[in-house]
Amino acid sequence: MFGLPKYPDFYSWITTFRFPRFWNLILLRLSFFISRRSGKSIHWGLPMSISIEPTTSCNLRCPECPSGLRAFSRPTGMLQISEFNTFLHQFGKKLWSINFYFQGEPFLNKELLAMVEIAASKGIYTATSTNAHYFNEELAKQTVASGLHRLIISLDGTTQETYSQYRIGGNLEKVIDGTRRVIAAKKAAKSRTPHIIFQFLVVKPNEHQTLDALELAKELGVDEVRFKTAQVYDYENGNPLIPEQEKYSRYRKGSDGKWKLKNKLDNECWRMWQGCVVTWNGSIVPCCFDKDAQHQLGSLKNQSLKQIWNSSDYQNFRLAILKDRSAIDICRNCSEGTKVWA
């Protein structure tokens, strides 16, 4: 009802329950509801969820990713643990979850797990997403010991040939071996966490392997498999990555031969009320679709999160969405309101 997650790792969310966080969630939901009804940007509360970027660097070259394509126009680098501690202090006691991922491969930042441990020790739900190429036995043990609640592993094929068509430069054997090591470390520690998810980004080259992915996950002992529809940038005239099975596609071919988003772009967005993204160098951007940080709303290096969150720039951005979401470039190809998980 209030936006709490409906995931098999719900136990972990319950353990992070605090009344100030729950009350903040109610305020966010209520102000979002009133804003939708009134068309005015009304906002109460502070972010309940934040994505923070450990690094912009990546070892792979995935075709729809600015990190993989080395196509950023913004500064690139690594989040330092000293700055993370400063940022975390600003997030306050109302923050419920941190996703240690935006762009790049998080485990390239050697301080990632130390940051996870700090957040988890404060009762904050923690998650990250990885291509799982770096899990030796020691790193697997450290990951479990860090208190990480959710580990999303990208599995976009069950054979090397298929996997490497999207995960260019990737090695499927490393992914499978790394997954085994984390599961083994979790069992050895008798730990409930992290909840391990295989995320299968469904594109045309791999859509025939969805059942194989389920079998592989079962064989390894992975907790959950999630099939994700893919965002592609150039889709109006078709794209070789768009799956043939409609349930796995965010796009539909129109009578004029042009491809369009399936979902209607309603003038609303819950993400603008519930959370934000922090880049590696402290810039605040509205959501994960602003991959090149073109809509920076402030910086934690010279403003507090509360100041940025309640600023006129942020309020005007929310108001622009309520008036005409299609007029905002990052919103035109957005998954908000569409079926992301097949």
LINRABEL-V631617 format. One record per helix or strand. SS is the DSSP state (H for helix, E for strand). FROM is the first residue (numbers start at 1). TO is the last residue. If there is no record, write none. Layout:
ss=SS from=FROM to=TO
ss=SS from=FROM to=TO
//
This chain:
ss=H from=10 to=15
ss=H from=19 to=38
ss=E from=49 to=52
ss=E from=55 to=55
ss=E from=78 to=78
ss=H from=81 to=91
ss=E from=97 to=99
ss=H from=106 to=108
ss=H from=112 to=121
ss=E from=125 to=130
ss=H from=137 to=145
ss=E from=150 to=154
ss=H from=160 to=166
ss=H from=172 to=188
ss=E from=195 to=202
ss=H from=207 to=220
ss=E from=224 to=229
ss=H from=246 to=248
ss=E from=251 to=253
ss=E from=259 to=261
ss=H from=271 to=274
ss=E from=275 to=278
ss=E from=283 to=285
ss=E from=296 to=299
ss=H from=305 to=309
ss=H from=312 to=327
ss=H from=329 to=331
ss=E from=341 to=341
//
